[in-house]
Amino acid sequence: MYDDKREVRTGLLEQNHAVDRALDETRDNITKSINEVGKEIPRNTQAINDYQEHTLQASKEIVDSYLESQKQIIQSFQSTWIPYFENTYYVFANNWASPRRVAEIYARTVSNCADNVMATARIANNILFANIDAYKTFVQRGKDDVKEISRIAANTARMFENTSREFANNRLVYR
């Protein structure tokens, strides 16, 4: 009977060692996977930087193109309408009807539109970074929750082990 118990204990110890080795190997494999993914962080960071640079460059090109077209439109209107407006201006002596004044107002309007394009690009970038921060929080929360669930599972396993051991000991006593 003593040899049987010893054989069972030896088998259980071997099984425990095998489980420990399997879990350690799993931990090592996960660590390797995490390290491999970690190596991709610079590439992902570069992709975000490229996106931002592309967005800024596209915004600049849009604004430049828009401003250039507006400049051409203003020049076209001025060259066509200046004589008429100047005649009207001199007739009524009003500053607001001056072609130069109209051009200034129009130029300010165009400038405001360009400012709005740049503000929209900044908002888009802010939204991007807010989502990145939210994702970081999500991952941290997941990590904390998994630790807590693992702690609960380990406690449950210990309780099951203690209960089983007490049951086995009590059963031996009653034999």
Secondary structure as GFF3:
##gff-version 3
##sequence-region A 1 175
A	DSSP	alpha_helix	2	39	.	.	.	ID=ss1
A	DSSP	alpha_helix	41	92	.	.	.	ID=ss2
A	DSSP	three_ten_helix	95	97	.	.	.	ID=ss3
A	DSSP	alpha_helix	99	174	.	.	.	ID=ss4
###
